[in-house]
Amino acid sequence: MIIHEKPSLLQRIKPHVMVFDTPLLIALLLLAAISIVTMASAAADYDGRLQDHTRNLMIAFGLMWLAASLPLQWLQRSALPLYVAGLLLLIGVALFGDIAKGARRWLDLGVVRLQPSELMKIAMPLMLAWYFQRREGAREWGDFVIAGLLLAVPVALIARQPDLGTAILVCAAGAYAIFFAGLNWKVIAGGIVAGIAALPLLWVMMHDYQRHRVLMMIDPSSDPLGKGFHVIQSTIAVGSGGIWGKGWMDGTQAHLEFVPERTTDFIFAVFSEEFGLIGSVLLLTVYLLLIGRGLVIAANGANTFARLVAGAITLIFFTYAFVNIGMVSGILPVVGVPLPLMSYGGTAMVTLGLGAGLLMSISRQRKLVQT
């Protein structure tokens, strides 16, 4: 006689609670811990900012858990509606959006005030992954052209706001998905050559403040007390940390208020000054662990959709970190891209939390298939 034991309550709820990918979670928790320690110093003169930052981290991890619980099939079904909704909201911003600091980026819906461009950071790779999943086994050159158009429309709307930083991130998210779908290297090389050839035209189309940012990257000393101030002071802070750093809470550039936006875009300058080269290498190692684990998840995805989404989201984390550290170090123009899970701000934190949750959902789906 076969006796079927009734599973305990813990056994029934465990699959719905323990949805995290352990290596990925460890990397994210390390980043969160480093973030809180750094923010405690950077926000020492800002009442309540450390508490708000900690709250944003908790919200991001909560959303990560919710996203990790979603089945892969639901993500595939939601890709097209999310993309269409994001596109309509971007059109709404262009027509009716609120203007703040010379940019039209927000849409006031009465109940809530949205920045639809953030939605596209997640919706774009989902949409392109869904498209290439449907075209699997029958892909032609026309499919990549259509994918390029699907990417170009929202990127153009975001760049028009203007919001160059977000436009770069959305473009990168879509480009990564197209690359992982199997775009030919000859096309990639041709695109790079065409992009270089189009630089003069791009320069003419750029806003004045965007041109100034590029010029300040080349020679910030040409306007040391104006537009070059950010870059000069951040590079001084990074360099003054030396090998071991000046010590936690002892960064002079930050605490004497030479480093601008030290809790947001330039928080890496605060970290480097206080923890030095050793600390910076450790932080970069944690980011590499996160990115490496994400690429492993992408390589082992259950289907084309999962692989493309995981690959694109993983490289979005790389793009955030690379662009932010590059602009703080003076090797890239200042474009307002935050450092993942380190910079103060709720919108980017939520987006990255959702992205990490999608990675965990894909990892969990693979484990379910194997068992």
ROKOLPA-733288 format. One record per residue (C-alpha): x, y, z. Coordinates in steps of 0.5 Angstrom, whole numbers, padded with zeros to 4 digits, always signed. Example, Ala and Ser with C-alpha at 12.3 -4.5 7.8 and 13.67 -1.06 7.14 Angstrom:
2
+0025-0009+0016;+0027-0002+0014;
This chain:
371
+0000+0000+0000;+0003+0007-0002;+0002+0012+0003;+0002+0019+0001;+0005+0024+0006;+0002+0031+0006;+0007+0036+0005;+0008+0041+0011;+0006+0048+0010;+0014+0050+0010;+0014+0045+0004;+0008+0048+0000;+0011+0056+0001;+0018+0055+0000;+0018+0054-0008;+0014+0061-0008;+0019+0064-0003;+0026+0062-0004;+0026+0064-0011;+0033+0068-0011;+0039+0066-0015;+0044+0065-0009;+0050+0067-0013;+0047+0073-0016;+0043+0075-0009;+0050+0075-0006;+0053+0080-0011;+0047+0084-0010;+0047+0084-0002;+0054+0086-0002;+0053+0092-0007;+0047+0094-0002;+0052+0094+0004;+0057+0098+0000;+0052+0103-0002;+0049+0104+0005;+0056+0105+0008;+0058+0110+0002;+0051+0114+0003;+0052+0114+0010;+0058+0119+0009;+0056+0122+0002;+0049+0124+0005;+0052+0126+0012;+0050+0133+0011;+0043+0131+0008;+0038+0130+0013;+0034+0124+0012;+0037+0122+0005;+0041+0116+0008;+0034+0113+0011;+0031+0114+0004;+0036+0111+0000;+0035+0105+0005;+0028+0105+0004;+0029+0105-0004;+0034+0099-0003;+0028+0095+0001;+0023+0097-0005;+0028+0095-0010;+0029+0088-0007;+0022+0087-0006;+0020+0088-0013;+0026+0084-0015;+0023+0078-0011;+0016+0079-0014;+0019+0079-0021;+0023+0073-0019;+0017+0070-0018;+0014+0071-0024;+0013+0065-0029;+0017+0066-0036;+0011+0065-0040;+0008+0071-0036;+0014+0075-0038;+0013+0073-0046;+0006+0075-0046;+0007+0081-0042;+0012+0084-0047;+0008+0087-0053;+0003+0090-0048;+0009+0093-0044;+0012+0096-0050;+0006+0099-0053;+0004+0102-0047;+0011+0105-0046;+0011+0108-0053;+0004+0111-0052;+0006+0114-0045;+0012+0117-0049;+0008+0120-0054;+0004+0123-0049;+0010+0126-0045;+0012+0129-0052;+0005+0132-0053;+0003+0133-0045;+0009+0132-0041;+0011+0137-0035;+0017+0141-0037;+0022+0141-0031;+0029+0144-0032;+0028+0145-0040;+0027+0138-0041;+0020+0134-0042;+0021+0128-0039;+0015+0127-0034;+0007+0125-0035;+0002+0127-0030;-0003+0122-0029;-0007+0126-0023;-0006+0120-0019;+0002+0119-0020;+0007+0122-0024;+0011+0118-0029;+0017+0118-0032;+0016+0113-0038;+0023+0113-0041;+0025+0108-0035;+0019+0103-0037;+0023+0102-0043;+0029+0100-0040;+0025+0093-0038;+0020+0093-0044;+0025+0094-0050;+0029+0088-0049;+0023+0084-0047;+0020+0086-0053;+0026+0085-0058;+0026+0078-0054;+0019+0076-0056;+0020+0078-0063;+0026+0074-0064;+0023+0068-0060;+0017+0068-0065;+0022+0069-0071;+0026+0063-0069;+0028+0059-0074;+0026+0063-0080;+0030+0070-0079;+0032+0074-0084;+0035+0081-0085;+0029+0084-0085;+0027+0081-0078;+0034+0085-0076;+0031+0091-0080;+0024+0091-0076;+0028+0090-0069;+0032+0096-0071;+0026+0100-0072;+0022+0098-0066;+0028+0100-0062;+0029+0107-0066;+0022+0110-0065;+0023+0110-0057;+0030+0112-0057;+0028+0118-0061;+0022+0120-0057;+0027+0119-0051;+0033+0123-0054;+0028+0129-0056;+0026+0130-0049;+0032+0131-0048;+0034+0125-0044;+0041+0123-0047;+0043+0118-0041;+0036+0114-0041;+0036+0114-0049;+0043+0111-0049;+0041+0106-0044;+0035+0104-0047;+0039+0104-0054;+0044+0099-0051;+0038+0095-0048;+0035+0094-0055;+0042+0093-0058;+0044+0088-0054;+0038+0084-0055;+0039+0084-0063;+0047+0083-0062;+0045+0076-0058;+0040+0074-0063;+0045+0073-0068;+0047+0080-0072;+0052+0079-0077;+0059+0081-0075;+0060+0085-0081;+0054+0089-0080;+0056+0091-0073;+0063+0093-0076;+0059+0097-0082;+0055+0100-0076;+0061+0102-0072;+0064+0105-0079;+0057+0109-0081;+0057+0111-0073;+0064+0114-0074;+0062+0118-0081;+0056+0121-0078;+0059+0124-0072;+0059+0131-0075;+0052+0130-0077;+0051+0128-0069;+0055+0134-0067;+0050+0139-0071;+0044+0136-0068;+0046+0136-0061;+0044+0141-0056;+0049+0146-0053;+0049+0143-0046;+0051+0136-0050;+0056+0139-0054;+0059+0143-0048;+0059+0136-0044;+0063+0133-0049;+0068+0139-0050;+0069+0139-0042;+0071+0131-0043;+0076+0133-0047;+0079+0139-0044;+0075+0141-0037;+0080+0146-0035;+0078+0151-0041;+0072+0152-0036;+0074+0150-0029;+0069+0154-0025;+0064+0153-0029;+0062+0147-0034;+0068+0143-0032;+0068+0144-0025;+0064+0137-0024;+0069+0133-0028;+0075+0136-0025;+0073+0136-0018;+0071+0128-0019;+0078+0126-0022;+0081+0130-0016;+0077+0126-0011;+0078+0119-0014;+0086+0121-0015;+0087+0123-0008;+0084+0117-0005;+0091+0114-0007;+0092+0106-0005;+0088+0105+0001;+0084+0111+0001;+0083+0117+0007;+0078+0113+0011;+0071+0113+0012;+0068+0119+0013;+0074+0123+0012;+0074+0125+0005;+0076+0132+0004;+0073+0133-0003;+0066+0130-0001;+0066+0133+0006;+0068+0140+0004;+0063+0140-0002;+0068+0140-0008;+0065+0134-0011;+0058+0136-0014;+0052+0131-0014;+0056+0127-0009;+0050+0122-0007;+0047+0121-0014;+0052+0121-0020;+0058+0122-0017;+0058+0118-0011;+0064+0113-0014;+0068+0119-0013;+0066+0119-0005;+0067+0112-0005;+0074+0112-0009;+0077+0118-0004;+0075+0114+0002;+0077+0107+0000;+0082+0108-0005;+0085+0104-0010;+0084+0097-0006;+0076+0099-0005;+0075+0101-0012;+0078+0094-0014;+0073+0091-0009;+0067+0094-0012;+0069+0093-0019;+0070+0086-0017;+0063+0085-0014;+0060+0088-0021;+0064+0083-0025;+0061+0078-0020;+0054+0080-0022;+0055+0081-0029;+0059+0074-0030;+0053+0071-0026;+0048+0074-0031;+0052+0072-0037;+0052+0065-0034;+0044+0065-0033;+0043+0068-0040;+0047+0062-0043;+0043+0057-0039;+0036+0060-0041;+0031+0055-0042;+0029+0058-0049;+0031+0064-0054;+0027+0069-0050;+0030+0068-0044;+0037+0068-0046;+0036+0075-0050;+0032+0078-0044;+0038+0075-0039;+0044+0077-0043;+0041+0084-0045;+0039+0086-0037;+0046+0083-0035;+0049+0088-0040;+0045+0094-0038;+0048+0093-0031;+0055+0093-0034;+0053+0099-0038;+0050+0103-0032;+0057+0102-0028;+0062+0103-0034;+0058+0110-0036;+0058+0112-0029;+0065+0110-0027;+0067+0113-0034;+0064+0120-0033;+0067+0120-0026;+0074+0119-0028;+0073+0124-0034;+0074+0119-0040;+0067+0120-0042;+0062+0126-0042;+0057+0127-0036;+0051+0124-0038;+0047+0123-0032;+0047+0115-0031;+0047+0113-0024;+0052+0108-0021;+0048+0101-0020;+0045+0100-0013;+0050+0106-0010;+0047+0112-0013;+0041+0116-0009;+0035+0115-0013;+0028+0111-0013;+0027+0111-0021;+0033+0107-0023;+0033+0103-0017;+0026+0100-0018;+0028+0099-0025;+0035+0095-0023;+0031+0091-0018;+0026+0089-0023;+0032+0087-0028;+0035+0083-0023;+0028+0080-0021;+0028+0078-0028;+0034+0075-0028;+0032+0071-0022;+0026+0069-0026;+0030+0066-0032;+0035+0062-0027;+0029+0059-0023;+0025+0057-0029;+0031+0053-0032;+0032+0050-0025;+0024+0048-0026;+0026+0045-0033;+0032+0041-0030;+0028+0038-0024;
